[in-house]
Amino acid sequence: MDGMSLLTVTVLAVFVGFEVVSKVSSTLHTPLMSGANAIHGIILVGAIIVAGQAADAWVLAIALLAVVLATANLVGGFVVTDRMLHMFRGRREDAK
């Protein structure tokens, strides 16, 4: 694919993703984020593969940026999911 096709697909994916996420109610957003962590893991693996096979310096730079952003998104998703799960645990009193 040429650069213009890749840019077109990226822009369309951003618009579709924004529309889909903006229509989700706030009560469902966090549970769906937990499921999206698997997708971000796949994106991270793909970015690592692209970075490993990069021939040009600019492709390597963009791939490394993708690795950093995917990692931040994956870790952030797990942190939010962990906080959500702590909200549903009952309060435990220390037995002394």
Sequence and secondary structure as in RCSB ss.txt:
>XXXX:A:sequence
MDGMSLLTVTVLAVFVGFEVVSKVSSTLHTPLMSGANAIHGIILVGAIIVAGQAADAWVLAIALLAVVLATANLV
GGFVVTDRMLHMFRGRREDAK
>XXXX:A:secstr
  HHHHHHHHHHHHHHHHHHHHTS HHHHHHHHHHHHHHHHHHHHHHHHHHHT  SHHHHHHHHHHHHHHHHHHH
HHHHHHHHHHHHHS       
